[in-house]
Amino acid sequence: MQKYESKITKSIHSARTLFERYSDLSGIAQMLAQSNSEQIEVVEITPDRYVFKDSKGVEMGIQILERDPNKTIKLSDATGRPFSFTMWIQFKEVEDGTYIRVTVHIDVPKLLKILVKGKVQAGVDQIAEMLARN
């Protein structure tokens, strides 16, 4: 598995607020489904699991494995598609907000490593930025 760490981003919100917002996948799933309603079909939404089908009918999703209140949310793929991965969202509260770092361990076939490395790193950084903005 390859490891990718995001740059550290900062949110104006407390670690508690961020943890409560992102540790329930049903709220996140509904937000994503509304913005991509033509491209995805929801299969399952619970606080711990979000599974959907893309426009080609491929089922994929995420699930929460562990929660450490106000510190860490550990997620993984729910279906093994398109790749197996685990992801940690870490929160570190400071005086004027909260630092956020996203770490992803992804199992990419050797032939694709070179092709996806930059895209995965950009995606991990983008996730961290999105979490800090919202």
mmCIF file of the C-alpha atoms, coordinates in Angstrom:
data_MODEL
# 
_entry.id   MODEL 
# 
loop_
_atom_site.group_PDB 
_atom_site.id 
_atom_site.type_symbol 
_atom_site.label_atom_id 
_atom_site.label_alt_id 
_atom_site.label_comp_id 
_atom_site.label_asym_id 
_atom_site.label_entity_id 
_atom_site.label_seq_id 
_atom_site.pdbx_PDB_ins_code 
_atom_site.Cartn_x 
_atom_site.Cartn_y 
_atom_site.Cartn_z 
_atom_site.occupancy 
_atom_site.B_iso_or_equiv 
_atom_site.pdbx_formal_charge 
_atom_site.auth_seq_id 
_atom_site.auth_comp_id 
_atom_site.auth_asym_id 
_atom_site.auth_atom_id 
_atom_site.pdbx_PDB_model_num 
ATOM 1   C CA . MET A 1 1   ? 0.000   0.000  0.000   1.00 0.00 ? 1   MET A CA 1 
ATOM 2   C CA . GLN A 1 2   ? 1.162   3.494  -0.804  1.00 0.00 ? 2   GLN A CA 1 
ATOM 3   C CA . LYS A 1 3   ? 0.842   6.303  1.744   1.00 0.00 ? 3   LYS A CA 1 
ATOM 4   C CA . TYR A 1 4   ? -0.205  9.843  0.825   1.00 0.00 ? 4   TYR A CA 1 
ATOM 5   C CA . GLU A 1 5   ? -0.430  12.693 3.343   1.00 0.00 ? 5   GLU A CA 1 
ATOM 6   C CA . SER A 1 6   ? -2.163  15.963 2.633   1.00 0.00 ? 6   SER A CA 1 
ATOM 7   C CA . LYS A 1 7   ? -0.725  19.319 3.377   1.00 0.00 ? 7   LYS A CA 1 
ATOM 8   C CA . ILE A 1 8   ? -1.980  20.592 6.716   1.00 0.00 ? 8   ILE A CA 1 
ATOM 9   C CA . THR A 1 9   ? -4.992  22.846 6.326   1.00 0.00 ? 9   THR A CA 1 
ATOM 10  C CA . LYS A 1 10  ? -6.677  25.041 8.910   1.00 0.00 ? 10  LYS A CA 1 
ATOM 11  C CA . SER A 1 11  ? -10.335 25.585 9.690   1.00 0.00 ? 11  SER A CA 1 
ATOM 12  C CA . ILE A 1 12  ? -11.845 28.353 11.768  1.00 0.00 ? 12  ILE A CA 1 
ATOM 13  C CA . HIS A 1 13  ? -14.141 25.763 13.392  1.00 0.00 ? 13  HIS A CA 1 
ATOM 14  C CA . SER A 1 14  ? -13.454 23.794 16.558  1.00 0.00 ? 14  SER A CA 1 
ATOM 15  C CA . ALA A 1 15  ? -12.330 20.169 16.405  1.00 0.00 ? 15  ALA A CA 1 
ATOM 16  C CA . ARG A 1 16  ? -15.644 19.200 18.002  1.00 0.00 ? 16  ARG A CA 1 
ATOM 17  C CA . THR A 1 17  ? -17.677 20.938 15.288  1.00 0.00 ? 17  THR A CA 1 
ATOM 18  C CA . LEU A 1 18  ? -15.606 19.363 12.509  1.00 0.00 ? 18  LEU A CA 1 
ATOM 19  C CA . PHE A 1 19  ? -15.718 15.924 14.104  1.00 0.00 ? 19  PHE A CA 1 
ATOM 20  C CA . GLU A 1 20  ? -19.504 16.054 14.509  1.00 0.00 ? 20  GLU A CA 1 
ATOM 21  C CA . ARG A 1 21  ? -19.923 17.228 10.909  1.00 0.00 ? 21  ARG A CA 1 
ATOM 22  C CA . TYR A 1 22  ? -17.701 14.593 9.283   1.00 0.00 ? 22  TYR A CA 1 
ATOM 23  C CA . SER A 1 23  ? -18.191 11.553 11.537  1.00 0.00 ? 23  SER A CA 1 
ATOM 24  C CA . ASP A 1 24  ? -21.728 10.950 10.198  1.00 0.00 ? 24  ASP A CA 1 
ATOM 25  C CA . LEU A 1 25  ? -21.647 9.724  6.595   1.00 0.00 ? 25  LEU A CA 1 
ATOM 26  C CA . SER A 1 26  ? -25.393 10.112 6.087   1.00 0.00 ? 26  SER A CA 1 
ATOM 27  C CA . GLY A 1 27  ? -25.123 13.903 6.077   1.00 0.00 ? 27  GLY A CA 1 
ATOM 28  C CA . ILE A 1 28  ? -22.085 13.900 3.808   1.00 0.00 ? 28  ILE A CA 1 
ATOM 29  C CA . ALA A 1 29  ? -23.716 11.380 1.462   1.00 0.00 ? 29  ALA A CA 1 
ATOM 30  C CA . GLN A 1 30  ? -26.860 13.458 1.069   1.00 0.00 ? 30  GLN A CA 1 
ATOM 31  C CA . MET A 1 31  ? -24.774 16.532 0.256   1.00 0.00 ? 31  MET A CA 1 
ATOM 32  C CA . LEU A 1 32  ? -22.775 14.602 -2.365  1.00 0.00 ? 32  LEU A CA 1 
ATOM 33  C CA . ALA A 1 33  ? -25.880 12.983 -3.820  1.00 0.00 ? 33  ALA A CA 1 
ATOM 34  C CA . GLN A 1 34  ? -27.550 16.360 -4.327  1.00 0.00 ? 34  GLN A CA 1 
ATOM 35  C CA . SER A 1 35  ? -24.545 17.827 -6.101  1.00 0.00 ? 35  SER A CA 1 
ATOM 36  C CA . ASN A 1 36  ? -24.109 14.754 -8.340  1.00 0.00 ? 36  ASN A CA 1 
ATOM 37  C CA . SER A 1 37  ? -27.727 13.564 -8.571  1.00 0.00 ? 37  SER A CA 1 
ATOM 38  C CA . GLU A 1 38  ? -27.482 12.784 -12.287 1.00 0.00 ? 38  GLU A CA 1 
ATOM 39  C CA . GLN A 1 39  ? -24.247 10.832 -11.972 1.00 0.00 ? 39  GLN A CA 1 
ATOM 40  C CA . ILE A 1 40  ? -24.828 8.593  -8.945  1.00 0.00 ? 40  ILE A CA 1 
ATOM 41  C CA . GLU A 1 41  ? -27.511 6.331  -7.553  1.00 0.00 ? 41  GLU A CA 1 
ATOM 42  C CA . VAL A 1 42  ? -27.526 5.886  -3.778  1.00 0.00 ? 42  VAL A CA 1 
ATOM 43  C CA . VAL A 1 43  ? -27.528 2.239  -2.679  1.00 0.00 ? 43  VAL A CA 1 
ATOM 44  C CA . GLU A 1 44  ? -27.086 2.628  1.091   1.00 0.00 ? 44  GLU A CA 1 
ATOM 45  C CA . ILE A 1 45  ? -26.750 5.538  3.499   1.00 0.00 ? 45  ILE A CA 1 
ATOM 46  C CA . THR A 1 46  ? -26.163 5.128  7.240   1.00 0.00 ? 46  THR A CA 1 
ATOM 47  C CA . PRO A 1 47  ? -24.084 7.132  9.713   1.00 0.00 ? 47  PRO A CA 1 
ATOM 48  C CA . ASP A 1 48  ? -21.292 4.564  9.209   1.00 0.00 ? 48  ASP A CA 1 
ATOM 49  C CA . ARG A 1 49  ? -21.616 3.637  5.536   1.00 0.00 ? 49  ARG A CA 1 
ATOM 50  C CA . TYR A 1 50  ? -22.279 5.279  2.163   1.00 0.00 ? 50  TYR A CA 1 
ATOM 51  C CA . VAL A 1 51  ? -22.541 3.087  -0.947  1.00 0.00 ? 51  VAL A CA 1 
ATOM 52  C CA . PHE A 1 52  ? -23.563 4.296  -4.411  1.00 0.00 ? 52  PHE A CA 1 
ATOM 53  C CA . LYS A 1 53  ? -23.487 3.331  -8.081  1.00 0.00 ? 53  LYS A CA 1 
ATOM 54  C CA . ASP A 1 54  ? -21.799 5.581  -10.601 1.00 0.00 ? 54  ASP A CA 1 
ATOM 55  C CA . SER A 1 55  ? -23.183 6.400  -14.061 1.00 0.00 ? 55  SER A CA 1 
ATOM 56  C CA . LYS A 1 56  ? -21.759 3.108  -15.393 1.00 0.00 ? 56  LYS A CA 1 
ATOM 57  C CA . GLY A 1 57  ? -23.461 1.043  -12.677 1.00 0.00 ? 57  GLY A CA 1 
ATOM 58  C CA . VAL A 1 58  ? -20.270 0.345  -10.722 1.00 0.00 ? 58  VAL A CA 1 
ATOM 59  C CA . GLU A 1 59  ? -20.965 0.114  -6.992  1.00 0.00 ? 59  GLU A CA 1 
ATOM 60  C CA . MET A 1 60  ? -18.495 1.827  -4.659  1.00 0.00 ? 60  MET A CA 1 
ATOM 61  C CA . GLY A 1 61  ? -18.506 3.556  -1.311  1.00 0.00 ? 61  GLY A CA 1 
ATOM 62  C CA . ILE A 1 62  ? -16.886 4.408  2.009   1.00 0.00 ? 62  ILE A CA 1 
ATOM 63  C CA . GLN A 1 63  ? -17.387 3.290  5.582   1.00 0.00 ? 63  GLN A CA 1 
ATOM 64  C CA . ILE A 1 64  ? -16.244 4.521  8.963   1.00 0.00 ? 64  ILE A CA 1 
ATOM 65  C CA . LEU A 1 65  ? -14.054 2.062  10.830  1.00 0.00 ? 65  LEU A CA 1 
ATOM 66  C CA . GLU A 1 66  ? -13.218 4.050  13.966  1.00 0.00 ? 66  GLU A CA 1 
ATOM 67  C CA . ARG A 1 67  ? -13.925 7.361  15.635  1.00 0.00 ? 67  ARG A CA 1 
ATOM 68  C CA . ASP A 1 68  ? -11.768 9.054  18.267  1.00 0.00 ? 68  ASP A CA 1 
ATOM 69  C CA . PRO A 1 69  ? -13.955 11.999 19.306  1.00 0.00 ? 69  PRO A CA 1 
ATOM 70  C CA . ASN A 1 70  ? -12.639 15.377 18.194  1.00 0.00 ? 70  ASN A CA 1 
ATOM 71  C CA . LYS A 1 71  ? -9.339  13.823 17.040  1.00 0.00 ? 71  LYS A CA 1 
ATOM 72  C CA . THR A 1 72  ? -9.595  11.199 14.306  1.00 0.00 ? 72  THR A CA 1 
ATOM 73  C CA . ILE A 1 73  ? -12.020 9.567  11.886  1.00 0.00 ? 73  ILE A CA 1 
ATOM 74  C CA . LYS A 1 74  ? -10.753 6.388  10.209  1.00 0.00 ? 74  LYS A CA 1 
ATOM 75  C CA . LEU A 1 75  ? -12.496 5.342  6.988   1.00 0.00 ? 75  LEU A CA 1 
ATOM 76  C CA . SER A 1 76  ? -12.066 2.646  4.355   1.00 0.00 ? 76  SER A CA 1 
ATOM 77  C CA . ASP A 1 77  ? -13.529 1.586  1.055   1.00 0.00 ? 77  ASP A CA 1 
ATOM 78  C CA . ALA A 1 78  ? -16.846 -0.259 1.392   1.00 0.00 ? 78  ALA A CA 1 
ATOM 79  C CA . THR A 1 79  ? -16.622 -2.354 -1.774  1.00 0.00 ? 79  THR A CA 1 
ATOM 80  C CA . GLY A 1 80  ? -12.964 -2.579 -2.828  1.00 0.00 ? 80  GLY A CA 1 
ATOM 81  C CA . ARG A 1 81  ? -13.712 -0.524 -5.943  1.00 0.00 ? 81  ARG A CA 1 
ATOM 82  C CA . PRO A 1 82  ? -12.062 1.236  -7.627  1.00 0.00 ? 82  PRO A CA 1 
ATOM 83  C CA . PHE A 1 83  ? -9.183  0.591  -5.154  1.00 0.00 ? 83  PHE A CA 1 
ATOM 84  C CA . SER A 1 84  ? -8.838  -0.641 -1.593  1.00 0.00 ? 84  SER A CA 1 
ATOM 85  C CA . PHE A 1 85  ? -7.918  2.184  0.753   1.00 0.00 ? 85  PHE A CA 1 
ATOM 86  C CA . THR A 1 86  ? -7.974  3.454  4.304   1.00 0.00 ? 86  THR A CA 1 
ATOM 87  C CA . MET A 1 87  ? -8.122  7.128  5.179   1.00 0.00 ? 87  MET A CA 1 
ATOM 88  C CA . TRP A 1 88  ? -7.551  9.032  8.401   1.00 0.00 ? 88  TRP A CA 1 
ATOM 89  C CA . ILE A 1 89  ? -8.906  12.514 8.984   1.00 0.00 ? 89  ILE A CA 1 
ATOM 90  C CA . GLN A 1 90  ? -7.010  14.070 11.871  1.00 0.00 ? 90  GLN A CA 1 
ATOM 91  C CA . PHE A 1 91  ? -7.994  17.175 13.829  1.00 0.00 ? 91  PHE A CA 1 
ATOM 92  C CA . LYS A 1 92  ? -5.666  19.211 16.066  1.00 0.00 ? 92  LYS A CA 1 
ATOM 93  C CA . GLU A 1 93  ? -7.369  22.109 17.811  1.00 0.00 ? 93  GLU A CA 1 
ATOM 94  C CA . VAL A 1 94  ? -5.369  25.277 18.352  1.00 0.00 ? 94  VAL A CA 1 
ATOM 95  C CA . GLU A 1 95  ? -6.277  28.649 19.839  1.00 0.00 ? 95  GLU A CA 1 
ATOM 96  C CA . ASP A 1 96  ? -7.834  30.109 16.687  1.00 0.00 ? 96  ASP A CA 1 
ATOM 97  C CA . GLY A 1 97  ? -9.199  27.028 14.911  1.00 0.00 ? 97  GLY A CA 1 
ATOM 98  C CA . THR A 1 98  ? -8.281  23.482 14.001  1.00 0.00 ? 98  THR A CA 1 
ATOM 99  C CA . TYR A 1 99  ? -5.538  21.976 11.870  1.00 0.00 ? 99  TYR A CA 1 
ATOM 100 C CA . ILE A 1 100 ? -6.629  19.154 9.569   1.00 0.00 ? 100 ILE A CA 1 
ATOM 101 C CA . ARG A 1 101 ? -4.530  16.468 7.921   1.00 0.00 ? 101 ARG A CA 1 
ATOM 102 C CA . VAL A 1 102 ? -5.744  13.638 5.704   1.00 0.00 ? 102 VAL A CA 1 
ATOM 103 C CA . THR A 1 103 ? -3.685  10.466 5.307   1.00 0.00 ? 103 THR A CA 1 
ATOM 104 C CA . VAL A 1 104 ? -4.580  7.826  2.718   1.00 0.00 ? 104 VAL A CA 1 
ATOM 105 C CA . HIS A 1 105 ? -3.174  4.333  2.308   1.00 0.00 ? 105 HIS A CA 1 
ATOM 106 C CA . ILE A 1 106 ? -4.202  3.028  -1.098  1.00 0.00 ? 106 ILE A CA 1 
ATOM 107 C CA . ASP A 1 107 ? -3.562  -0.290 -2.804  1.00 0.00 ? 107 ASP A CA 1 
ATOM 108 C CA . VAL A 1 108 ? -2.815  0.529  -6.430  1.00 0.00 ? 108 VAL A CA 1 
ATOM 109 C CA . PRO A 1 109 ? -1.542  -2.129 -8.860  1.00 0.00 ? 109 PRO A CA 1 
ATOM 110 C CA . LYS A 1 110 ? 2.165   -1.660 -9.645  1.00 0.00 ? 110 LYS A CA 1 
ATOM 111 C CA . LEU A 1 111 ? 1.473   -0.860 -13.292 1.00 0.00 ? 111 LEU A CA 1 
ATOM 112 C CA . LEU A 1 112 ? -0.738  2.080  -12.338 1.00 0.00 ? 112 LEU A CA 1 
ATOM 113 C CA . LYS A 1 113 ? 1.405   3.562  -9.524  1.00 0.00 ? 113 LYS A CA 1 
ATOM 114 C CA . ILE A 1 114 ? 3.251   6.027  -11.733 1.00 0.00 ? 114 ILE A CA 1 
ATOM 115 C CA . LEU A 1 115 ? 0.073   7.103  -13.530 1.00 0.00 ? 115 LEU A CA 1 
ATOM 116 C CA . VAL A 1 116 ? -2.006  7.789  -10.417 1.00 0.00 ? 116 VAL A CA 1 
ATOM 117 C CA . LYS A 1 117 ? 0.600   9.057  -7.927  1.00 0.00 ? 117 LYS A CA 1 
ATOM 118 C CA . GLY A 1 118 ? 0.183   12.764 -8.725  1.00 0.00 ? 118 GLY A CA 1 
ATOM 119 C CA . LYS A 1 119 ? -3.590  12.489 -9.017  1.00 0.00 ? 119 LYS A CA 1 
ATOM 120 C CA . VAL A 1 120 ? -3.923  10.733 -5.662  1.00 0.00 ? 120 VAL A CA 1 
ATOM 121 C CA . GLN A 1 121 ? -1.724  13.325 -3.941  1.00 0.00 ? 121 GLN A CA 1 
ATOM 122 C CA . ALA A 1 122 ? -3.732  16.167 -5.512  1.00 0.00 ? 122 ALA A CA 1 
ATOM 123 C CA . GLY A 1 123 ? -6.971  14.485 -4.447  1.00 0.00 ? 123 GLY A CA 1 
ATOM 124 C CA . VAL A 1 124 ? -5.802  14.048 -0.849  1.00 0.00 ? 124 VAL A CA 1 
ATOM 125 C CA . ASP A 1 125 ? -4.780  17.720 -0.687  1.00 0.00 ? 125 ASP A CA 1 
ATOM 126 C CA . GLN A 1 126 ? -8.131  18.717 -2.184  1.00 0.00 ? 126 GLN A CA 1 
ATOM 127 C CA . ILE A 1 127 ? -10.038 16.692 0.437   1.00 0.00 ? 127 ILE A CA 1 
ATOM 128 C CA . ALA A 1 128 ? -8.118  18.426 3.242   1.00 0.00 ? 128 ALA A CA 1 
ATOM 129 C CA . GLU A 1 129 ? -8.850  21.845 1.742   1.00 0.00 ? 129 GLU A CA 1 
ATOM 130 C CA . MET A 1 130 ? -12.545 21.013 1.333   1.00 0.00 ? 130 MET A CA 1 
ATOM 131 C CA . LEU A 1 131 ? -12.814 19.835 4.947   1.00 0.00 ? 131 LEU A CA 1 
ATOM 132 C CA . ALA A 1 132 ? -11.208 23.065 6.157   1.00 0.00 ? 132 ALA A CA 1 
ATOM 133 C CA . ARG A 1 133 ? -13.498 25.290 4.055   1.00 0.00 ? 133 ARG A CA 1 
ATOM 134 C CA . ASN A 1 134 ? -16.835 23.724 4.978   1.00 0.00 ? 134 ASN A CA 1 
# 
